[in-house]
Amino acid sequence: MAAVKANNNRDTYKATAMTLIVLGVLYLIDKLIHFSSIGLPWVMNKDNFLLYTAIIFLIFKRDKSVGLVLIGLWLVMNIGLIISLLGAMSAYLLPLALLLIGGILYLLSTR
């Protein structure tokens, strides 16, 4: 039990360290090049920092729950963007996706 907890802490530290490194590199590149001047203003959008963190936690942490929660938060914060990207299909895809995700979570919780 103690080895699993130590490994979980190590994964968390590694994911956190990589997040800080990536965000530091992005800030440094933005100060040198300015993403907005090359047509990429969305890279330094503060909402996307949550997405970057979620992806890094999914890559480096063995327990995927933190990364999934962060992606869920990003999706909720950017629901307008998602609906606009889906267009007319969003009227059907969003409710179906919510039903599917809810069903999967329910099945996983009853196992």
Phi, psi and omega in degrees: 000317181293326179292323179293318180294319179296320179293323178295318177296320180297318177298318180296316179297319180295315180295319178294317179298316180294324177297314179296321179295314181296315179295323176296317178295319178298316178297317180297314178297322180294324178290328181275317188253327187066098182303326182293331180285342178254015175085018180237057182291339182290340182298321182262015175293130185297331176295327182286340176299325176295321178294317178300317179297317180299316181296318180295319178294325177292327181284314191262344183257132182294319176277114188277000187296320181295314179298320179293321177295318179295321177294320176300317177297318179297319179297318179294318180293332184245033183297327178297318178296317182295316180295319180292327177290325181282336179066224183292335180293339184296336179298331180253322185289320182297310178297322178295320178295318178297318177297317180295312180296317178298318178296319179296315179297322178295315178297320179293326182285338180266359179284000000 
